[in-house]
Amino acid sequence: MEPSDKKLRELKHLLDEAEEKVAAAKRILFEQVYKEQAENLDDSDPNGANTIVEGIFDGEEMIDSSGKKYPIPQNYASKSKLVAGDKLKLTVVPDGTFIFKQIGPVNRKRIVGKLTESGGNYKVIAGGKKYHCLKASVTYFRVNPGDEVTIIVPKVGECDWAAIENCLSKTKEGKTLSSGK
């Protein structure tokens, strides 16, 4: 092993650690922003039969006005193309069923990027930034690392999560193929 290889591995390790710490700091910051947005939501049910909870989608979960988190089914988030900052309503039926509904989408923008994968986690690199994507979105659109995709992110503000809107081109053995999906 040459000294330059060892230094390159060490540098990559340091960059990976720094990236993880920045991502953790952003998660904490974004969680606080979404919690503040959720503080003014109305949780009343006019019929009184169901429990109604409103919250803000953070890319993976819904955060209510008290900061409590509710996991969103990935297939619902993917097919509904939920974006961080969307306002959601959760209806808890007396039998324990959870029903989520998007009630206030944030303004959105679309960006084109390439899908990457590392350790089972998917990201899209677009506009010099990495956005996390739900695995359910990757499987729903049948995209693979290297494919060019359109993602949806909030028009205003920062976020680490994106919804995949569509696949623009697929890669196979170094060749780009157009996608009909």
C-alpha positions, 0 to 999 in steps of 0.5 A, spaced: 500 500 500 502 506 497 502 512 502 498 516 497 492 511 498 492 511 505 492 518 505 486 518 500 482 513 504 483 517 511 481 523 507 475 520 504 473 517 512 474 524 514 469 527 509 464 522 510 464 523 518 464 531 516 458 529 512 454 525 517 455 530 522 452 536 517 446 531 516 445 530 523 445 538 525 440 539 519 436 534 521 435 537 528 435 544 525 429 542 520 425 538 526 425 545 530 422 548 523 417 543 522 415 543 529 414 551 529 410 550 523 406 545 526 404 549 533 399 553 530 395 547 527 388 545 529 387 538 532 379 538 533 374 533 530 367 536 529 364 529 530 368 527 536 368 520 534 375 520 531 382 523 534 384 528 529 392 530 529 395 535 524 402 536 523 408 537 518 411 532 514 419 532 515 421 528 509 420 521 513 415 523 519 409 527 521 411 532 527 405 534 531 404 541 535 407 538 541 413 535 537 410 528 537 412 524 531 408 519 527 411 515 522 408 515 515 407 509 510 413 510 505 408 507 500 403 513 501 409 518 502 412 516 495 405 515 491 403 522 494 409 525 492 410 528 499 415 534 500 418 536 507 413 542 509 407 539 507 401 539 512 398 533 513 392 530 517 392 524 521 385 521 523 385 515 528 379 511 528 376 508 534 379 501 531 386 504 531 386 505 524 391 511 522 389 515 516 393 520 513 391 525 508 395 531 505 391 538 506 396 543 505 402 542 500 408 547 500 410 550 494 414 546 490 420 546 485 423 540 480 430 539 479 433 534 475 439 529 478 442 522 478 440 517 483 446 514 488 446 509 493 450 507 499 449 502 504 442 501 502 440 509 502 438 512 496 440 520 494 439 524 488 445 529 487 442 535 484 444 542 483 450 540 487 446 538 493 445 531 495 437 529 497 435 523 501 429 519 497 425 514 500 426 507 498 419 506 496 420 511 491 426 508 488 422 501 487 415 504 485 419 508 479 424 502 478 430 506 478 437 504 479 443 508 481 446 512 475 438 513 473 436 521 471 430 523 475 426 529 476 425 530 484 420 535 488 423 539 493 420 545 497 420 552 493 423 556 499 427 554 504 432 548 505 431 540 506 435 534 506 429 530 503 426 530 496 420 526 492 422 522 486 417 525 481 419 521 475 425 517 471 427 521 465 433 516 463 435 509 465 442 507 465 444 500 463 451 497 461 454 504 460 448 506 455 443 511 457 436 509 455 430 513 455 424 511 460 417 511 458 415 511 465 
